[in-house]
């Protein structure tokens, strides 16, 4: 069966408690509706990541669609997954470009060169996995290492929203309003609203901000800046996004390329999750999935987009709907491509107040840190073992404290030292120590 040959199933299959497998689909109208739901699920995070790095959100949405189509083609349509902006790049991109957190990133070219380098490394890992399997990855990157590296990304970023995204006491309080709004949506709602907690919380906080600044006129008291809707009104509905060209710098590439290690861990976990949900062993497509993600990251970086990764948000939608059809992701990808060519959409995103983005960033960076801890818990990492304890402890402090090592003109920042340090330290401590021979008594 070809990658575009899905077996059509009636919706009665779902009503009877059945599932729609990767090689099956609902009638096209229903498949399109499911595609919309997947676009909504990926939307908040895929748009937020480029904003935090100073990238064009339109490019990120466009490349998420193109990347998903590339992934679909390289995996032969066998692996249901959506590719969106990866948050794993945020810390290293900010470090490589010295981005201040507001407006377009003036050094975006350096970041793009590093993202392409990461995609190349990721693709090479995919070819090795395709030939040799995944055992070697699990040997060098056990859960204690991947958990520590993921946690460090969130902790390393913590200072950005707190120090750089609140210019006044009013802005700080608006950050509080924002993360409380997100938390209330997460706890007090259900269904798709709960799944869109970041997006809904952001919208609520933006409305409160606009009511206080535009409505009550607190701007006149020196509190906040008004929300400018004129840019949105004047933006065209259809137009070309702002493409950017990469600049290849050894420093930036060496700093950003190791993110491939994290992407491997993410993709590996996502495919294992889909395998568990569908009952179909997808391990044979693991290498192709890595290659697809790596090529999509290179294509995205070459145009001005962020690095991409398989999205847990969309895996959550599959778990809730029991629809694993890869046709749904083709539909979702085509919709994302159309959104990418809408300047009005981009203007809407850029109108979000900086303190609101700061509050959302506090939530997102915290969730990244907790995701690392979740890897430890899910895999029952034994911290009574000094090897695991020291790898995790040292890695967390290296990354959080932004420990930097210089090699001539090249400087390896906190996330880089933490990533390499975790892998190398674990390899060193995991060496089998032979017992000392019995000493001769005299």
Beta strands, then each sheet from edge to edge (+ up, - down):
strand 1: 7-8
strand 2: 24-25
strand 3: 83-85
strand 4: 308-310
strand 5: 405-407
strand 6: 410-412
sheet 1: 1+ 2+
sheet 2: 3+ 4-
sheet 3: 5+ 6-
end
